Amino acid sequence: MKLGLALPQYGVVADPSATLRVAVEAEGMGFDSLWVSDRLLLPVRPRDRYITPDGVIPSAYENFLDPLTLLAAVATTTSRVRLGTSTLNALWQPPALLARTVTTLDQLSGGRIDLGIGVGWLRDEYQAAGVPWEGRGARLEETLDVLDAFWSNDVVTHEGPLWTVPESWVRAKPVRRPPILLAGLVPAAFTRIARRADGWLAVGLPLPMLTATIASIRQQAASFGRDPGALRFPLRINPHITAEQADDAHVPHVGTIDQLTDYVRRVEGVVDEVFVDFQLTARSVDEYLDLARAVITGS
């Protein structure tokens, strides 16, 4: 199983120099992938609850750096690790511009980009970006259509409900077509993944639920005539590392570093990759790297 690490980009460790330091050292430690995520802002009075049981958005999101700009810098300072987004809120920009940006990133990195896309959960961000909250599923479908058009042919054309691309030359192409991994926790999202994505961006669910969800996606993929074994399932974990052991029911979200590494070992064979984000628990870049080192050696 592959191991990945989220790069510093929000909270107290959000600094481009920290991002580059962690990227270089993590590649040297042997991590297989490095990841960035995407938040535009933190409303003072959010209209939507956060996705945790208490519904409180982490205050660390008050300080958030742009994911694709950071990946461009990381692409030029690393040579081996794959570079992923988990998740990029792709609907905040026209897909033609997204296709050009991701193509450039993939060329900069020598073909190492994994494009993880989500539709988000915070309507305040959509309002600030000037994008309608309603119809996100249809917007995502057409975004994927436009990306496919830009990456499939030198002469690109698209006509849809939201965007029209006149017949045009677009010769810039990725070194290797970036795998598209989709996020989501509702049946419609799972069906979309099975029908047209390269995999699911999994989250730290209880092991039986995680196993059942992946099995369901694979079964649906087969029903669409696709190879279920070709799908990827990278799992993101955002732990709060504690000194004292936590109740097993709270792992991997809360617990000691040993409990975290034990969970990572237990999901081997269920997912093909685990990547860890320590930005909600590390108080410094040195601590971030210490925790990363503990994961890579303990797993």
Secondary structure as GFF3:
##gff-version 3
##sequence-region A 1 299
A	DSSP	beta_strand	2	6	.	.	.	ID=ss1
A	DSSP	three_ten_helix	11	13	.	.	.	ID=ss2
A	DSSP	alpha_helix	16	29	.	.	.	ID=ss3
A	DSSP	beta_strand	33	36	.	.	.	ID=ss4
A	DSSP	three_ten_helix	59	62	.	.	.	ID=ss5
A	DSSP	alpha_helix	67	77	.	.	.	ID=ss6
A	DSSP	beta_strand	82	85	.	.	.	ID=ss7
A	DSSP	beta_strand	88	89	.	.	.	ID=ss8
A	DSSP	three_ten_helix	90	92	.	.	.	ID=ss9
A	DSSP	alpha_helix	95	109	.	.	.	ID=ss10
A	DSSP	beta_strand	113	118	.	.	.	ID=ss11
A	DSSP	alpha_helix	123	129	.	.	.	ID=ss12
A	DSSP	alpha_helix	136	152	.	.	.	ID=ss13
A	DSSP	beta_strand	155	159	.	.	.	ID=ss14
A	DSSP	beta_strand	164	169	.	.	.	ID=ss15
A	DSSP	beta_strand	180	182	.	.	.	ID=ss16
A	DSSP	alpha_helix	187	196	.	.	.	ID=ss17
A	DSSP	beta_strand	199	200	.	.	.	ID=ss18
A	DSSP	beta_strand	202	203	.	.	.	ID=ss19
A	DSSP	alpha_helix	207	223	.	.	.	ID=ss20
A	DSSP	three_ten_helix	228	230	.	.	.	ID=ss21
A	DSSP	beta_strand	234	237	.	.	.	ID=ss22
A	DSSP	beta_strand	240	241	.	.	.	ID=ss23
A	DSSP	three_ten_helix	248	250	.	.	.	ID=ss24
A	DSSP	beta_strand	254	255	.	.	.	ID=ss25
A	DSSP	alpha_helix	257	266	.	.	.	ID=ss26
A	DSSP	beta_strand	273	276	.	.	.	ID=ss27
A	DSSP	alpha_helix	285	298	.	.	.	ID=ss28
###
